[in-house]
Amino acid sequence: MSSADEFSAIILRYKQSDPYCHQLFVKENASKATCKQKPSGRTLYVLNVPPYATEEALQQAFSSAGEVERVVLQEKPSSKESAPIEVMTKDVFCFKVAYVVFTKPGALKKLLKTKTINPLHSEEKPLLTGVAKWTKAYQERIPNPATLQQEIDQYMESYDRKVEEQKAEESNNAADDDGWVTVSKKNSGVFAQNQAVVKKLEKKLDEDRSTKELKNFYTFQIREAKKDDIISLRKKYDRDLKKMEQIKKAKRFKPY
């Protein structure tokens, strides 16, 4: 653990014109063990970081000594100087610990010698606090009407497209006048049976049964009925053969 004598006090102001200031306690994070997150000779260990200070604002403040590679905040100090940086939950309002990693070792030495840093807030990079920060957070929760309308239009467009695709799929699954159903990948293995088609077939069977009772009364009627049946079967075979050829050409028939 570090002792109080090892730290140096640096004045931190919110604005350059503020008469009041805050004190940070800093020292070089020197450890015998190597840590990629805290490179030796380039890492500054900072205590007493105020709750409203962000990583971006601290990077702007410590850039007075030289280019800052990154700033990482922690809720509590690490048990060892070589311990890896712990990921802190965002929006934690408390005093924090910061690790400032400079790009060059000379920047760290310059900071420890001058002991001066930039203010947290500037016109180029403002740091919102208090009512201004809460007002911005509240306004960000309110959706932009133009953006919201654009998202609604995109959703409705995709919804209408899905409805059209569903209607097209249902029309493909509908049976035709002869009771045929177009088989696709989606409805393969599923027997689609329309109630109207079932009633139509039942009615046709009833009519055929009644006509057979009249036709099969005499021998010549039976012989003529058999001839008509053979002719109708041949016609139906020709129609089915043509239909199969059309399905094959349309590449909708995939038996395997």
C-alpha positions in Angstrom: 0.0 0.0 0.0 1.1 3.6 -0.7 1.8 6.1 2.1 0.6 9.7 2.2 4.1 11.1 1.8 4.4 9.6 -1.7 1.6 11.7 -3.1 1.6 15.3 -4.4 -1.3 17.7 -4.3 -2.5 19.2 -7.5 -5.2 21.9 -7.8 -8.2 21.0 -9.9 -10.8 23.7 -11.0 -14.1 23.2 -12.8 -13.5 26.5 -14.7 -10.4 28.6 -15.0 -12.2 31.6 -13.4 -13.5 29.7 -10.3 -12.2 31.1 -7.0 -12.7 27.7 -5.4 -10.7 24.6 -6.2 -10.5 20.9 -5.5 -7.3 18.9 -4.6 -6.2 15.8 -6.3 -3.5 13.5 -4.9 -1.2 12.0 -7.5 1.9 9.9 -7.8 3.6 7.7 -10.3 2.2 4.2 -10.5 5.5 2.4 -10.1 5.4 -1.4 -9.6 8.0 -4.1 -10.1 5.5 -6.4 -11.8 4.5 -5.5 -15.3 0.9 -4.7 -16.2 -0.2 -3.9 -19.7 -3.0 -1.7 -18.5 -0.6 0.4 -16.3 2.6 0.7 -18.2 5.6 1.6 -16.1 6.9 5.1 -16.4 3.8 6.4 -18.1 0.9 5.8 -15.6 -0.2 8.4 -13.1 -2.1 7.2 -10.0 -4.8 9.8 -8.9 -6.9 9.9 -5.8 -9.8 12.1 -4.6 -11.4 12.4 -8.1 -14.7 14.3 -7.7 -17.9 12.5 -8.6 -18.8 14.8 -11.5 -15.4 14.3 -13.3 -15.6 12.1 -16.4 -12.8 10.3 -18.2 -13.0 12.7 -21.1 -12.8 15.7 -18.8 -9.8 14.3 -16.9 -8.1 13.5 -20.2 -8.5 17.2 -21.2 -7.3 18.3 -17.8 -4.1 16.2 -17.7 -3.3 16.9 -21.4 -1.6 20.1 -20.2 1.5 18.1 -19.6 1.4 16.1 -22.8 -0.7 13.7 -24.9 -2.9 11.4 -22.8 -3.4 7.9 -24.2 -6.3 7.0 -21.9 -7.9 7.6 -18.5 -9.6 4.8 -16.5 -11.8 5.4 -13.5 -12.2 3.0 -10.6 -14.6 3.0 -7.7 -11.9 1.9 -5.2 -8.1 1.8 -5.2 -6.5 -1.5 -6.3 -5.0 -3.7 -3.6 -1.7 -3.7 -5.5 -0.1 -1.2 -8.0 0.4 -4.1 -10.5 -3.3 -5.3 -10.2 -5.3 -5.0 -13.4 -7.8 -2.2 -13.8 -11.3 -3.1 -12.5 -14.3 -2.2 -14.8 -16.5 0.3 -12.9 -20.2 0.5 -13.4 -21.1 3.7 -15.2 -23.0 6.6 -13.6 -21.7 5.8 -10.1 -21.9 9.1 -8.2 -19.0 8.9 -5.7 -15.3 9.9 -5.3 -13.2 7.8 -7.6 -9.7 6.7 -8.3 -8.1 7.4 -11.8 -5.3 5.9 -13.7 -3.9 8.4 -16.3 -1.7 6.8 -19.0 0.4 9.2 -21.0 1.7 8.5 -24.4 5.3 9.4 -23.5 7.2 9.1 -20.2 8.3 12.8 -20.4 4.7 14.0 -20.0 4.4 12.2 -16.6 7.7 13.7 -15.4 6.6 17.2 -16.5 3.3 16.9 -14.7 4.9 15.8 -11.4 7.3 18.8 -11.8 4.9 21.5 -12.7 1.9 20.2 -10.7 -0.6 22.2 -12.8 -3.4 20.9 -15.0 -6.2 22.4 -17.1 -9.7 23.0 -15.8 -12.3 20.3 -16.4 -14.7 22.5 -18.2 -13.9 24.5 -21.4 -15.8 26.1 -24.2 -14.4 23.6 -26.7 -15.1 20.6 -24.4 -17.8 21.5 -21.9 -18.5 19.4 -18.8 -22.2 19.6 -17.8 -23.1 19.3 -14.1 -26.1 19.9 -12.0 -29.3 21.2 -13.6 -27.8 21.5 -17.1 -26.7 17.8 -17.0 -30.1 16.6 -15.7 -31.9 18.8 -18.4 -29.8 17.2 -21.1 -30.4 13.7 -19.8 -34.2 14.4 -19.7 -34.3 15.8 -23.2 -32.3 12.8 -24.5 -35.0 10.5 -23.2 -37.7 12.2 -25.3 -37.7 10.8 -28.8 -37.3 13.0 -31.8 -40.7 13.1 -33.7 -39.0 12.9 -37.1 -36.8 10.0 -36.2 -39.8 8.3 -34.5 -42.0 8.7 -37.6 -39.2 7.3 -39.7 -38.9 4.2 -37.5 -42.7 3.8 -37.7 -42.7 4.0 -41.5 -39.9 1.4 -41.7 -41.8 -0.9 -39.4 -45.1 -0.6 -41.3 -43.3 -1.1 -44.6 -41.7 -4.4 -43.4 -45.1 -5.4 -41.8 -46.9 -4.9 -45.1 -44.2 -6.8 -47.0 -44.7 -9.8 -44.6 -48.5 -9.7 -45.0 -48.1 -9.8 -48.8 -45.7 -12.7 -48.6 -48.1 -14.5 -46.3 -51.0 -13.9 -48.7 -48.9 -15.2 -51.6 -48.0 -18.3 -49.7 -51.6 -19.0 -48.8 -52.6 -18.6 -52.4 -49.9 -21.1 -53.5 -51.2 -23.6 -50.9 -54.8 -23.3 -52.1 -56.2 -26.2 -54.1 -57.3 -25.7 -57.7 -60.6 -27.0 -59.3 -59.2 -30.5 -59.6 -58.0 -30.6 -56.0 -54.3 -30.1 -56.8 -52.1 -28.3 -54.3 -48.8 -26.7 -55.3 -46.1 -28.3 -53.1 -43.2 -26.1 -52.0 -40.4 -26.4 -49.5 -42.5 -24.8 -46.8 -45.6 -26.9 -47.2 -43.8 -30.2 -48.2 -45.0 -33.1 -46.0 -48.1 -31.2 -45.0 -51.5 -32.2 -46.4 -53.5 -29.1 -47.1 -57.2 -29.8 -47.3 -59.8 -27.1 -48.1 -63.3 -27.6 -46.7 -64.8 -26.4 -50.0 -62.8 -28.9 -52.0 -63.8 -31.7 -49.7 -67.5 -30.8 -50.1 -67.1 -30.6 -53.9 -65.5 -34.1 -54.0 -68.2 -35.6 -51.8 -70.9 -34.1 -54.0 -69.1 -35.5 -57.1 -68.9 -39.0 -55.5 -72.6 -38.9 -54.7 -73.5 -37.9 -58.2 -71.3 -40.7 -59.6 -72.9 -43.2 -57.3 -76.4 -42.2 -58.4 -75.6 -42.3 -62.1 -73.9 -45.7 -61.7 -77.1 -47.1 -60.2 -79.0 -46.1 -63.4 -76.3 -47.0 -65.9 -75.5 -50.4 -64.5 -79.0 -51.7 -65.0 -78.5 -53.2 -68.5 -75.5 -55.1 -69.9 -74.9 -52.6 -72.8 -75.0 -49.7 -70.3 -72.3 -51.4 -68.2 -70.2 -51.9 -71.3 -70.6 -48.3 -72.5 -69.9 -47.0 -69.0 -66.6 -48.9 -68.9 -65.6 -47.4 -72.3 -66.5 -43.9 -71.0 -64.5 -44.5 -67.9 -61.4 -45.7 -69.9 -61.7 -42.6 -72.1 -62.0 -40.2 -69.2 -59.1 -41.9 -67.4 -56.9 -41.4 -70.5 -57.9 -37.8 -70.8 -57.2 -37.2 -67.1 -53.9 -38.9 -67.5 -53.0 -36.6 -70.4 -54.0 -33.5 -68.3 -52.0 -34.7 -65.3 -49.0 -35.4 -67.5 -49.1 -31.9 -69.0 -49.5 -30.4 -65.5 -46.5 -32.3 -64.2 -44.4 -31.0 -67.2 -45.5 -27.4 -66.4 -44.5 -27.9 -62.7 -41.1 -29.3 -63.7 -40.4 -26.4 -66.0 -41.4 -23.9 -63.3 -38.9 -25.7 -61.0 -41.5 -26.1 -58.3 -41.5 -29.9 -58.4 -38.7 -31.4 -56.2 -39.5 -35.0 -55.3 -36.2 -35.5 -53.4 
